[in-house]
């Protein structure tokens, strides 16, 4: 178990260094897209979760036009004239493609609540998002994760205890 965790940490560090060398680092401020017009249309995926909902509210407060792709629109209690809620699943490429069309940026707050259960939501879902973004030439992507905070921290504490 310890060997696996050490390999995982080494892999994460090597990946971060490799991405940084290629200039792929976190974007702290998005001001203008290459066309010169202000960035206004944002798709938020995972908007029914805790972090996604906060991202959605902040984006609306700052004047962005927001589209939210959600599996269950009933879980999203936010209403706003600049909010469009789209029913769909990130694992369904056609739903993702329709949601991405016409957007200036995509923010992903995808996650799941079962820490050690295999899921395709993050891998295949993100793959669908990136593919649709490429189709429609959407160049801005922010991927957020909350691994290690909230209820996930209890599961993560077990792992870090043995390092």
C-alpha positions in Angstrom: 0.0 0.0 0.0 2.8 2.4 0.9 4.6 1.7 -2.3 1.5 2.4 -4.3 1.0 5.8 -2.5 4.6 6.8 -3.1 4.3 6.0 -6.8 1.1 8.0 -6.9 2.8 11.0 -5.3 5.8 10.7 -7.6 3.5 10.5 -10.6 1.6 13.6 -9.5 4.7 15.6 -9.0 6.2 14.5 -12.4 2.9 15.4 -14.1 2.8 18.9 -12.5 6.4 19.6 -13.5 5.8 18.4 -17.1 2.6 20.5 -17.4 4.4 23.5 -16.0 7.3 23.2 -18.4 4.8 23.2 -21.3 3.2 26.4 -19.9 0.0 24.7 -18.7 -0.5 26.2 -15.3 -3.5 27.5 -13.4 -5.2 30.6 -14.9 -5.9 33.0 -12.1 -7.7 35.7 -14.2 -9.6 35.5 -17.4 -10.2 38.9 -18.8 -10.5 38.8 -22.6 -10.8 36.0 -25.2 -8.7 36.2 -28.3 -11.5 37.8 -30.3 -11.0 40.9 -28.2 -14.6 40.9 -26.8 -15.2 40.5 -23.1 -15.6 36.9 -21.8 -19.3 36.6 -21.0 -20.7 33.2 -21.7 -19.7 30.5 -19.3 -20.8 26.8 -19.1 -20.6 25.4 -15.6 -20.6 21.6 -15.3 -21.3 20.2 -11.8 -23.4 23.2 -10.7 -25.6 21.2 -8.3 -22.7 20.3 -6.0 -21.5 22.6 -3.2 -18.6 24.1 -5.1 -20.3 24.2 -8.4 -23.3 26.1 -6.9 -20.9 28.7 -5.4 -19.1 29.1 -8.7 -22.5 29.6 -10.4 -23.7 32.2 -7.9 -20.3 34.1 -8.1 -20.3 34.1 -11.9 -23.9 35.5 -12.0 -23.0 38.1 -9.4 -20.1 39.2 -11.6 -22.3 39.6 -14.7 -21.5 36.5 -16.7 -24.1 34.8 -18.7 -24.1 31.3 -17.3 -25.3 28.0 -18.7 -25.4 25.0 -16.3 -25.3 21.4 -17.5 -27.0 19.3 -14.8 -28.4 15.8 -14.5 -31.2 16.9 -12.2 -32.5 20.5 -12.7 -34.6 20.1 -9.6 -31.5 20.1 -7.5 -30.5 23.6 -8.7 -32.5 26.2 -6.7 -30.8 29.2 -8.3 -32.9 31.5 -10.6 -31.5 34.4 -12.5 -32.3 36.1 -15.8 -28.7 35.3 -17.1 -28.9 31.6 -16.1 -29.9 28.8 -18.5 -30.2 25.3 -17.0 -29.6 22.5 -19.4 -30.7 19.0 -18.5 -28.1 16.5 -19.5 -25.3 14.1 -18.4 -21.6 14.8 -18.9 -21.2 11.1 -19.9 -23.5 11.8 -22.9 -21.4 13.5 -25.6 -24.3 14.9 -27.5 -25.6 16.6 -24.4 -22.2 18.1 -23.6 -21.7 19.2 -27.2 -25.0 21.1 -27.2 -24.2 22.7 -23.9 -20.7 23.8 -25.0 -21.9 25.4 -28.3 -21.7 29.2 -28.1 -19.7 29.4 -24.8 -16.6 31.4 -24.2 -15.3 29.2 -21.4 -16.2 26.0 -19.5 -15.8 25.5 -15.8 -15.9 21.9 -14.5 -16.7 21.3 -10.9 -17.4 17.6 -11.5 -17.1 15.3 -8.6 -18.6 12.3 -6.8 -19.3 11.5 -3.2 -18.1 7.9 -3.1 -14.3 8.3 -2.7 -13.0 4.8 -3.4 -15.7 3.8 -6.0 -14.7 3.6 -9.6 -16.5 6.1 -11.8 -16.2 7.4 -15.3 -17.6 10.8 -14.5 -14.2 12.6 -14.1 -12.3 10.8 -16.9 -14.9 10.2 -19.6 -16.9 13.3 -18.6 -13.8 15.6 -18.9 -12.9 13.8 -22.2 -16.4 14.7 -23.6 -16.0 18.3 -22.4 -12.6 18.7 -24.0 -13.8 17.1 -27.3 -16.8 19.4 -27.5 -14.6 22.4 -26.7 -12.3 21.5 -29.5 -15.3 21.1 -31.9 -16.5 24.6 -31.1 -13.1 26.2 -30.6 -13.7 27.1 -26.9 -10.3 27.8 -25.6 -10.8 28.4 -21.9 -11.2 25.5 -19.5 -11.1 25.6 -15.7 -11.2 22.3 -13.9 -11.8 22.4 -10.2 -11.6 19.5 -7.7 -12.3 19.4 -4.0 -10.3 16.3 -3.2 -9.2 16.4 0.4 -11.7 18.8 1.8 -15.1 18.3 3.5 -16.1 14.6 3.7 -13.3 13.6 1.4 -10.8 14.7 3.9 -11.6 11.8 6.3 -10.9 9.3 3.6 -7.7 11.2 2.5 -6.5 11.4 6.1 -6.3 7.6 6.2 -4.0 7.7 3.2 -1.7 10.5 4.4 -1.4 8.9 7.8 0.5 6.0 6.3 2.9 8.1 4.1 
